[in-house]
Amino acid sequence: MVTTISVDEEVKKLLESLKGDKDWNSFLKELAEEYATFKREKVRKELKELFEAEFEDVRVKMWAREF
C-alpha cells in the first residue's frame, strides 16, 4: 500500500538533499530508526546522570548521619 505524506516544499527539499540515491522507504525508515536510537541514548544518559546524582546525595546523607 502506498501513502502520501504532505510536507512544505522547504522540508521536502531538505529531505531530498539528505536522501541522496536512496528510495524514500529506505531513507525514511533509516531516519526514523536513527531518531529512535538518538532518543533512547538521550534518555539513557539522563537516567544515568540522575542515578549518579541521587547516589551522591545518598552518600552525603549517610556520611552526615555518622557525624
BAFI-3210 file (N, C-alpha, C; in Angstrom, 3 decimals, decimal comma, padded with zeros to 6 digits):
// residues 67
n [1|2|3|4|5|6|7|8|9|10|11|12|13|14|15|16|17|18|19|20|21|22|23|24|25|26|27|28|29|30|31|32|33|34|35|36|37|38|39|40|41|42|43|44|45|46|47|48|49|50|51|52|53|54|55|56|57|58|59|60|61|62|63|64|65|66|67]
n.u [000,846|000,643|001,272|000,766|002,616|002,187|004,216|005,900|007,386|009,987|010,811|010,661|012,680|014,924|014,834|015,118|017,706|019,153|018,473|019,661|020,700|019,026|015,929|012,666|011,370|013,470|015,131|013,458|012,827|015,381|015,995|013,997|014,707|017,284|016,611|015,046|017,003|018,723|017,025|016,617|019,250|019,680|017,799|018,809|021,277|020,397|019,039|021,175|022,760|020,958|020,700|023,357|023,603|021,654|022,731|025,106|023,959|022,730|025,006|026,220|024,274|024,310|026,893|026,765|025,085|026,725|028,179]
n.v [-001,188|002,131|005,361|008,893|011,625|014,814|017,625|020,775|022,599|023,425|021,655|019,269|019,685|019,760|017,144|015,660|016,395|015,190|012,561|011,540|008,962|007,007|005,155|006,431|004,896|003,393|005,495|007,047|005,109|004,542|007,086|007,370|005,235|006,020|008,341|007,281|005,753|007,806|009,189|007,177|006,898|009,447|009,529|007,408|008,480|010,692|009,360|007,978|010,108|011,181|009,020|008,827|011,332|011,119|008,969|010,090|011,999|010,356|009,149|011,385|012,069|009,754|009,898|012,265|011,524|010,016|011,803]
n.w [000,000|-000,876|000,381|000,994|002,206|003,314|003,091|003,657|000,912|001,458|003,462|002,036|000,106|001,767|002,859|000,480|-000,234|001,768|001,404|-000,911|-003,107|-002,177|-001,922|-001,020|000,996|002,237|003,065|004,816|006,743|007,786|008,787|010,772|012,458|013,272|014,661|016,739|018,041|018,837|020,637|022,598|023,549|024,569|026,673|028,198|028,968|030,480|032,556|033,694|034,632|036,496|038,280|039,201|040,439|042,454|043,855|044,836|046,509|048,407|049,501|050,688|052,580|054,166|055,124|056,571|058,662|060,217|061,658]
ca.u [000,000|001,400|000,603|001,360|002,835|002,275|005,183|006,221|008,423|011,293|011,118|010,901|013,998|015,901|014,822|015,682|019,161|019,694|018,113|020,628|020,245|018,148|014,492|012,021|011,119|014,726|015,594|012,614|012,989|016,683|015,867|013,199|015,493|018,344|015,981|014,677|018,256|019,161|016,154|016,931|020,557|019,494|017,106|019,748|022,249|019,711|018,805|022,475|023,117|020,046|021,075|024,624|023,339|020,936|023,665|025,977|023,130|022,578|026,312|026,417|023,357|024,791|028,101|026,352|024,497|027,803|028,770]
ca.v [000,000|003,368|006,504|010,192|012,475|016,205|018,465|022,017|022,440|023,606|020,394|018,269|019,925|019,329|015,679|015,153|016,581|014,190|011,228|011,083|007,952|006,021|005,319|007,081|003,933|003,123|006,726|007,414|004,085|004,793|008,337|007,086|004,364|006,842|009,235|006,460|005,435|009,048|009,451|006,184|007,233|010,668|009,145|006,597|009,401|011,466|008,467|007,714|011,310|011,261|007,968|009,212|012,464|010,614|008,127|011,007|012,593|009,333|009,011|012,561|011,960|008,698|010,409|013,286|010,841|009,478|012,861]
ca.w [000,000|-000,997|001,002|000,737|003,372|002,862|003,802|002,963|-000,117|002,106|004,138|001,005|-000,464|002,763|002,887|-000,775|-000,220|002,697|000,897|-001,905|-004,067|-001,540|-002,163|000,122|002,076|002,938|003,702|005,955|007,772|008,409|009,534|011,964|013,341|013,858|015,633|017,898|018,726|019,470|021,793|023,635|024,109|025,353|027,906|028,964|029,550|031,519|033,690|034,316|035,383|037,628|039,216|039,822|041,326|043,625|044,595|045,575|047,554|049,441|050,161|051,536|053,714|055,048|055,763|057,540|059,830|061,027|062,479]
c.u [000,883|000,593|001,363|001,489|003,020|003,263|005,395|007,333|009,820|011,740|011,429|012,278|015,104|015,992|015,430|017,201|019,830|019,524|019,145|020,010|019,288|016,699|013,862|011,782|012,368|015,196|014,781|012,705|014,300|016,636|015,104|013,976|016,623|017,782|015,609|015,917|018,776|018,347|016,442|018,250|020,463|018,838|018,031|020,765|021,619|019,453|020,106|022,899|022,241|020,415|022,368|024,436|022,642|021,846|024,603|025,214|022,959|023,885|026,567|025,529|023,830|026,036|027,719|025,761|025,566|028,362|027,731]
c.v [001,240|004,499|007,778|010,948|013,893|016,969|019,731|021,753|022,543|022,307|019,316|018,449|019,484|017,806|015,086|015,293|015,570|012,769|010,682|010,085|006,924|006,231|005,873|006,123|003,694|004,347|007,062|006,390|004,306|006,045|008,108|006,217|005,147|007,774|008,468|006,095|006,656|009,334|008,475|006,521|008,474|010,346|008,321|007,483|010,205|010,612|008,161|008,903|011,459|010,237|008,343|010,364|011,989|009,746|008,996|011,647|011,619|009,175|010,171|012,466|010,890|009,159|011,408|012,649|010,311|010,539|013,681]
c.w [000,000|-000,376|000,658|002,044|002,850|003,743|002,995|001,948|000,481|002,787|003,102|000,370|000,493|002,802|001,619|-000,805|000,711|002,166|-000,070|-002,863|-003,474|-001,978|-000,882|001,280|002,905|003,712|004,946|007,083|008,521|009,283|010,845|012,956|014,016|014,921|016,903|018,713|019,474|020,732|022,928|024,324|024,999|026,694|028,798|029,673|030,689|032,759|034,431|035,168|036,624|038,693|039,941|040,794|042,597|044,475|045,422|046,728|048,712|050,202|051,105|052,759|054,693|055,802|056,847|058,787|060,773|061,976|063,177]
res [m|v|t|t|i|s|v|d|e|e|v|k|k|l|l|e|s|l|k|g|d|k|d|w|n|s|f|l|k|e|l|a|e|e|y|a|t|f|k|r|e|k|v|r|k|e|l|k|e|l|f|e|a|e|f|e|d|v|r|v|k|m|w|a|r|e|f]
***
